[in-house]
Amino acid sequence: MVVSRRFAMAGAAALPFAATAVVRGARAAGAVTVRINPGKALATLPPDYMGLGFEISSVAVPGLLSAHNRTYVRLVEKLGRQGVIRIGGNTSDFSRYDAHGTAVSAPKATVVTEANLRELKTFVDAIGWKLIWGLNLGDNRLDNAVEEARAVATIMGDRLLALEIGNEPDLFGRAGHRSADYNYDAWLRDYRRTKQAVRAVLPRAPFAGPDLAGAADWMTRFAKDESDIVLLTAHHYITGQANPAATIDTMLAPNPKYDAVLARFQQAADGAKKPWRMCETASFSGGGRQGVSDTFAAALWALDYLFVLAEHGCAGVNMETGVNHLGWISHYTPIGDDGHGNYSAAPEYYGLLAFNQMPKGDVLAVDCQGNGQPGGIDLTAHAVRAGNEICVALINKDQHQDAEVALATGGAVRVSRIMGLSADSVTAAEGMTLAGAAVGSDGRWSGRPTRIRAAADDAAQLHIPATSATLVWLET
């Protein structure tokens, strides 16, 4: 079975949603061999794997996270029938709950009201997702945290997946919430004191943690110390947006050093027999880098990153969205927001949308030869099996070389469908398409895979242009 560049380009004229929608100039192409092991499952992709993360200040914006915000609802619905919204961020440790007060959305003075929570409930009901809620530990106002927890649990009901206590407490000493010597043991005392107070009024309240920023040992220790949790949580950013290394090259490059941290998270979760979730993440912290985090490169990064986490046993990922802790709309947000009630699919959104086309099933082991080798192509491959079908994501993050991919499973394969993710360039801030279709201003997307009729063979040959991705469905 051969799926060639000629087929893809010919299909562009004959089919409404061609696998490759952008015709680029001739460039060098290198060979990559991708071997999928159908007998080796690394993890299972949960139905609610997809997630978005919001600063608590977003909840205090009237009409934003509301069932009446139909465009926003449609944009989130396209990312999955099930998922998880996480409310927290740095602003949560500067916020307070005032049931009948006046809502305020501000980096260090957010006020959330009962009306805000009821509006948020309409939103999560409309999209059908669960909720993680972060309680303020920064200012140590236990009574207010308990009042807030009770309101959230009462209003959200079975939509509440977990409560977290403190956002990135491993940075509390640096952030000024505690003394410079604040450590895990001090936080665990604070955590247990708050949990005990909440449980006094909510005996069944579910908890998660440690919601760490970077101290991986906190995950290991917390997993052993606290069996009374439903979820382990962590955060990750590649680096800070002010770092000169916050570039497209850095974003698209392999990050093998982080594999060891992910392995520790997976080991901690396995030992505790609890799932772990990357409940806050994006490309570069501090709102992302303009001209990097808001380009098509972010779509390719996000698609690849979601698979990397899944392959390390991650139960779900919450991509940071909307307004950040500094009070402006982040460059990395998947959902664009002009501040005047207009919402759109930002570049990163297309990576999340592509990921949602994958079935929920077993994440398979993949051997990708040619990637990471001297002179090799920066192409990654990931596969998920559901029933007798395997869906493969081929992500060519190389900015200079197309890839000629030989895709094999060790047996006869038949390509049944194909879908391309592309843009005019890796630096494009608009013009992205998935399956030849863009997401409309109303949040609607009409893309569909291209169906292919072909005989089975021992390998499929595919041409993947530089800085593009292709999803391939194989019948085995």
TIMARTI-885145 format. One line per 5 residues: number of its first residue (from 1); for each residue x, y, z of C-alpha. Coordinates in steps of 0.02 Angstrom, whole numbers, plus 32768, in hexadecimal, padded with zeros to 4 digits. Layout:
N
NUM> X:Y:Z  ... $
This chain:
476
1> 8000:8000:8000  804B:80A8:7FCE  8008:8151:8002  8077:81C5:7FA1  808C:8281:7F90 $
6> 8041:826F:7EE2  7FA6:821D:7F2D  7F94:82A5:7FB0  7FA7:8331:7F32  7F35:82E0:7EB4 $
11> 7EB7:82C5:7F3F  7EB9:837F:7F65  7E60:83A0:7EC2  7DE8:830E:7ECE  7DC0:8304:7F86 $
16> 7D79:8389:7FFD  7DF3:8365:808A  7E9B:832E:8048  7F20:82E4:80B9  7F9C:8369:8085 $
21> 7F4D:8413:806B  7FE8:847D:8051  8058:846B:7FB9  8106:84A5:7FE5  819C:84BB:7F79 $
26> 820E:8428:7F54  8282:83FD:7FE4  82F0:836F:801D  8299:82D5:805F  82DF:8254:80D6 $
31> 82AC:81A3:80FE  825F:8173:81A4  8229:80C5:81D7  819A:80BA:8254  8175:8011:82A2 $
36> 80DD:7FFC:8310  80D5:7F70:838F  801C:7F3F:839A  8043:7EC6:8427  8092:7F45:849C $
41> 801B:7FC1:84ED  8071:804A:8552  7FD1:8090:859D  7F18:80A8:857C  7ED7:814F:8541 $
46> 7E46:817E:85B6  7DA6:81CA:8570  7DC2:826A:85D6  7E7A:827F:85A9  7E60:8329:855A $
51> 7E59:83C0:85CA  7E66:847D:85D2  7EA9:84E3:8663  7E6D:8590:8698  7EA8:860E:8717 $
56> 7E22:8627:879C  7E18:86DC:875F  7DC2:8698:86C2  7D30:865C:872B  7D0E:870F:8763 $
61> 7CFC:874D:86AF  7C40:8759:8690  7C01:86F0:85FF  7CA9:869E:85D5  7C98:85EF:861B $
66> 7BDE:85E4:85FF  7B66:8575:859E  7B2A:8613:8548  7BD7:862E:84FC  7BAC:85BB:846B $
71> 7C4C:85D5:8406  7CB8:85AB:849D  7C4C:8513:84C2  7C5D:84D4:840F  7D1A:84EC:8411 $
76> 7D2B:8485:84B0  7CAE:8400:8476  7D18:83E2:83DA  7DA8:83AD:844C  7D4B:831A:8499 $
81> 7CA6:82DA:84D9  7CF9:82C1:8580  7D82:8328:85CF  7DB9:838B:8667  7DB8:8445:8689 $
86> 7E35:847A:870D  7E1E:851E:876A  7EB6:855C:87CB  7F58:85AF:8797  7FBD:8631:87F3 $
91> 7F25:86A1:8806  7ECF:861E:8872  7F48:863E:8902  7F1C:86F8:88FD  7E60:86E1:88EC $
96> 7DCD:86D8:8963  7D1C:8698:8960  7C8E:8712:8989  7BE8:86BD:8968  7B80:875B:8953 $
101> 7C0A:87D9:8931  7C42:882D:8890  7CA7:87C3:8819  7D56:8802:87F2  7DCF:87BA:8772 $
106> 7E7E:87F7:879E  7F29:87A4:87A9  7F3B:87B9:8866  7E8C:87EC:889D  7E0F:8775:884C $
111> 7D67:8762:88A1  7CF8:86CF:8870  7C40:86D0:889C  7BB7:8650:88A6  7B70:8695:8803 $
116> 7C19:8675:87B0  7C15:85C0:87EA  7B64:85A5:87AD  7B92:85EB:8703  7C2B:8579:86FD $
121> 7BB9:84E6:8724  7B51:850C:8689  7BF3:8508:8624  7C32:8460:8662  7B83:8418:864D $
126> 7B7C:8458:859A  7C23:840A:856A  7C0C:836E:85D7  7CB7:837C:862B  7CF2:8369:86DF $
131> 7D44:83ED:874D  7DE1:83FC:87B7  7DDC:8493:882C  7E72:84E0:8884  7E59:8528:8932 $
136> 7EBC:85BD:8970  7F47:8589:89E4  7FB5:8620:89C5  7F66:8696:8A43  7F3E:860D:8AC1 $
141> 7E88:8642:8ADB  7E42:8599:8B0D  7D90:85D3:8B2B  7D81:861D:8A7D  7DCD:8581:8A2D $
146> 7D4C:8515:8A85  7CBD:8587:8A51  7CFB:8584:899E  7D0F:84C7:899D  7C5F:84B0:89DF $
151> 7C18:8524:8959  7C78:84D0:88CD  7C48:8420:8904  7B91:844E:891F  7B7C:84A7:8878 $
156> 7BE6:8433:880D  7BA5:8390:8854  7BE5:82FA:87F4  7C41:836D:877A  7CC6:8387:8800 $
161> 7D58:8312:87E3  7DCC:8354:886A  7E02:83E5:88D7  7EB8:841C:88DB  7F07:847A:896D $
166> 7F81:84FF:8935  7FC5:8521:8887  807B:84EE:886F  80A0:84E9:892A  8153:84B6:8906 $
171> 816A:856D:88D0  8113:85BB:8965  81B7:85F6:89B1  81E8:864D:8910  813A:8694:88F1 $
176> 8132:86E5:899D  80A2:867D:89E0  8115:862E:8A62  81C5:8640:8AA5  8258:8614:8A36 $
181> 8273:856F:8A92  81C2:852F:8A70  81D0:8479:8A3C  816C:83DB:8A1A  8153:83B0:8AD1 $
186> 8110:845E:8AF7  809B:8456:8A63  805C:83A8:8A93  802C:83EC:8B3E  7FCF:847D:8AEA $
191> 7F7E:8406:8A70  7F41:838E:8AF6  7F02:841B:8B65  7E9C:8462:8AD4  7E5E:83B7:8A9E $
196> 7E26:838E:8B4F  7DC6:8432:8B5B  7D71:8416:8AB3  7D47:8362:8ADD  7CF3:839D:8B7D $
201> 7C6A:83EA:8B10  7C81:837F:8A74  7CA8:82CE:8AAD  7CB3:828B:89FB  7D17:8319:89AE $
206> 7D95:82D4:892E  7E47:8317:8931  7EDC:831D:88BB  7F8F:835A:88C7  8019:838B:88DC $
211> 7FFF:83FE:8845  80BA:8417:883D  811A:848E:87CC  81BD:8431:87BD  81EF:83D3:885C $
216> 81D5:8322:881B  81FF:82D7:88C4  815F:8326:8909  80FC:82B2:8897  815A:8219:88D6 $
221> 8146:8249:898D  8090:8281:897F  8061:81DF:8926  80A5:817E:89BB  8065:81F2:8A44 $
226> 7FB2:820E:8A08  7F48:8179:89D4  7EAC:81E1:89ED  7EB0:8233:8940  7E60:8215:8898 $
231> 7EEA:825F:882D  7FA1:8292:882B  7FC3:8338:87D3  8057:8398:878C  8082:842C:871A $
236> 8101:8441:868F  8142:84C8:861A  81D8:84B4:85A7  8227:8553:85EC  81F6:8607:8613 $
241> 81BF:867B:8587  8249:86F7:85B3  82D0:8675:8598  832C:8695:84F3  831A:85D9:84D5 $
246> 825C:85EB:84C7  8260:85D3:840C  8209:856A:8388  82A5:84FE:837C  829D:84DB:8437 $
251> 81E2:84B8:8433  81F0:843B:83A5  828F:83E6:83DE  8288:8340:843C  8290:8355:84F9 $
256> 82DC:82B0:8536  8313:82FB:85DD  825D:830B:8610  823D:8252:85F0  8292:8229:8696 $
261> 821B:829C:86F4  8184:8251:869C  81C3:81A4:86C8  81CA:81D8:8780  8116:8217:8777 $
266> 80DF:8174:8727  813C:810D:87A9  80EF:8170:8838  8041:815C:87F0  8058:80A2:87D1 $
271> 8098:8088:8883  8003:80E4:88CE  7F89:8095:8852  7F48:8143:882A  7F3E:819E:8783 $
276> 7FAB:8235:8764  7F7B:82CF:86FE  7FDF:835D:86B2  7F5F:83DB:86EE  7FBA:847A:86B6 $
281> 802C:8485:8621  8059:84EC:8588  80F1:8512:851E  8147:859F:8580  8112:85E1:8629 $
286> 80E6:8697:8643  8065:8697:85B8  80D0:864F:852E  8141:86A4:84AF  80F0:870E:8428 $
291> 811F:86D2:837A  8142:8624:83C0  80B7:85E6:8431  8033:8631:83BF  806F:85E2:831C $
296> 804E:8540:82C0  80E9:84F9:8315  807F:84F3:83B4  8000:8483:835F  8087:8405:8331 $
301> 80D4:8411:83DF  802D:83F8:8437  7FFD:8362:83CE  80A3:830E:83F0  80A7:833F:84A9 $
306> 7FFB:82F5:84CD  803A:824D:848E  80DF:8257:84EE  807E:826F:8590  8005:81E1:8566 $
311> 8097:816D:8545  80D2:8190:85F7  802D:815A:8643  7FE4:8209:8655  7F28:8202:8672 $
316> 7F06:82AD:8629  7F4B:8357:85F7  7F08:8405:861B  7F4A:8484:859E  7F4C:8534:85E6 $
321> 7ECA:85A3:8593  7E95:8658:858D  7EC9:86DF:8607  7F68:86BD:8668  7FA3:86EB:8717 $
326> 7FE0:8793:86D4  7F34:87C5:8697  7F47:87B6:85D9  7F18:872E:855C  7FAB:86B7:854D $
331> 8004:869E:84A8  7FF6:85E2:84C1  7F3A:85DE:84DB  7EE4:855B:846F  7E47:85C7:8469 $
336> 7E61:8678:842F  7E06:8705:8489  7E09:87BA:844D  7DBC:87FA:84EE  7D1F:8833:8494 $
341> 7CBD:8791:8492  7D0E:8747:83F6  7D5F:869B:8407  7DC3:8636:838A  7E2C:859C:836F $
346> 7EDF:85D4:838E  7F70:8573:8341  7F89:84FE:83D5  7ED1:84D0:83CE  7EEF:8472:832B $
351> 7F69:83FD:8380  7EE7:83D5:8406  7E60:83C0:8381  7ED0:8347:8320  7EF2:82E3:83BD $
356> 7E38:82D1:83DC  7E24:8278:8335  7E87:81E7:837E  7E20:8159:83C9  7E23:8139:8484 $
361> 7E7E:8094:8498  7F28:8047:84B5  7FBF:80B7:849A  803B:8049:843E  80F8:8040:843E $
366> 8143:808D:83A1  81F5:8083:835F  821C:811B:82F4  82C4:8107:829C  830E:81A3:8251 $
371> 82D5:8218:82DC  8357:825F:8353  83EA:8217:82F1  8473:8284:82A6  842B:82C8:8205 $
376> 8386:8274:8229  82DA:82C0:8216  827F:8304:82AE  81E5:8299:8291  8186:8248:8320 $
381> 8105:81BF:8314  8080:8186:838E  7FF9:8101:8380  7F56:80D2:83D5  7EF9:802F:83B9 $
386> 7E3D:801D:83C8  7DF2:7F78:838F  7E3D:7F3F:82E9  7E76:7FEE:82BB  7F15:804C:82E4 $
391> 7F1E:8109:82D3  7FCC:8150:82BC  8001:8205:82D0  809A:8231:8266  80DC:82DC:829A $
396> 8167:8326:8231  81AC:83B2:829D  8244:83C4:822D  824B:8472:81E1  82B9:8441:814F $
401> 8292:8391:8115  81FA:8335:80D7  81F0:8280:8110  81D5:81E1:80AD  818A:816F:8131 $
406> 8180:80B2:8129  80F9:8081:81A5  80EE:7FCC:81DD  809D:7F63:8266  80F0:7EBA:824A $
411> 805C:7E7B:81E6  7FEE:7EAC:8154  7FA6:7F5B:8162  7F26:7FBC:80FE  7F17:8079:8105 $
416> 7E5F:80A3:8111  7E5F:815D:8139  7ED7:81EE:8142  7ED0:82A0:8186  7F4E:832D:8179 $
421> 7F7A:83BD:81EF  7FD1:844C:8196  7FEE:8507:8180  804C:8576:8107  80E3:8578:817A $
426> 811A:8546:8227  8114:85FD:825B  8063:8619:821C  7FEC:8666:829B  7F52:863E:8233 $
431> 7F1E:85D5:819D  7F2D:852C:81F4  7EC3:849D:81B3  7E9D:83EE:81EF  7E58:8379:816B $
436> 7E58:840E:80F5  7DDF:8471:8160  7DF6:8503:81D7  7D94:8520:8276  7D13:85A7:8256 $
441> 7CF5:8646:82B8  7C5C:85F2:8303  7CC5:8561:8346  7C8A:84E4:82C3  7CFE:846F:8266 $
446> 7CCB:83FE:81D6  7D6A:839C:81B4  7D62:82E2:8191  7DE8:825F:816A  7E03:8232:80B5 $
451> 7DD0:817E:8096  7E47:8112:8032  7E28:806E:7FD9  7EC8:800B:7FCB  7F08:7F5A:7FD5 $
456> 7F5F:7F1E:8072  801C:7F18:8074  80A8:7EFD:80F1  80CB:7FB9:80FC  807E:805F:80CD $
461> 80E8:80E3:8079  80BA:8197:80A5  8101:8240:807A  80F7:82B9:810D  8129:836B:80E1 $
466> 8199:83CE:8155  813D:8420:81E7  809B:83C2:81CF  8043:832D:821C  7FDC:82A0:81D5 $
471> 7F65:822A:822D  7F59:817E:81DD  7ED9:80F9:8204  7F15:8046:81E6  7EAA:7FAB:81DC $
476> 7F0B:7F15:821C $
